[in-house]
Amino acid sequence: MATNSKIEWTEQTWNPITGCTKVSPGCKYCYAEVMAKRLHAMGTPGYENGFNKITLMHERLDQPLHRKKPTIYFVNSMSDMFHEDVPDDFIDLIFDTIRATPQHAYQILTKRAERMNVYFQTRTVPDNAWLGVSVEDKRYGVPRIAYLQAIKAKTRFLSIEPLLEDLGRISLKGIHWVIVGGESGSKARPMEEAWALKLRDQCQRTGIDFFFKQWGSWGQDGIKRTKGANGRKLQGEVWDMIPAIAV
């Protein structure tokens, strides 16, 4: 079933697909891979094939239909909807559920922005589907933004986590929400405060909702901690803006 999420910027996760493969530096220490291995070892349904093989679960497609309370869902937190091994027909079924539940908002995040762009060249984005791309660096992440901007959607967002370098000035035209965060885990790579502040300032200047998710394992003081002690404050303030649900 869909589950309550510990991710700060969503309410529940819905995973009709599990499994993924790595495409860029942001994937190097993937949290979903670690979690999938644990669930596989526990014999949890849906993870029999491990993480590196895409698994389509038709039995999960109707889960949001059973929830009347308006909810923000992060779709496929344990996969990537636009992975090359996910057929268009199955993606269509996911969007059938999204259209059938206009009381909910669905956050769809991908590193495969080009395929998402191609998919929506012949389809309409439901107003309650928020489309986002991951942006971790200049080489792999930043080019994804243009593919997203070219899609006609009511809500577009960037997940800039883990932020691996100074992105400089990026194009935020048509972007409604920006999430920024550092990396967690024992092998986490550090994020510098100045990188996050540049992005926050760009959002403020352009009136875009800004959400600072976490420092991760490295704090602004340059000290690595593995128990989540670095918190969510950026220059002493919690930034937790989020777009309103479209109903």
PyMOL commands that set and color helices and strands:
alter all, ss='L'
color gray80, all
select helices_A, chain A and resi 25-27+31-41+58-60+63-66+88-100+113-119+142-149+193-206
alter helices_A, ss='H'
color red, helices_A
select strands_A, chain A and resi 3-4+12-14+17-18+55-56+72-75+105-110+129-134+155-160+177-181+209-214+233-234+237-238
alter strands_A, ss='S'
color yellow, strands_A
deselect
rebuild
show_as cartoon
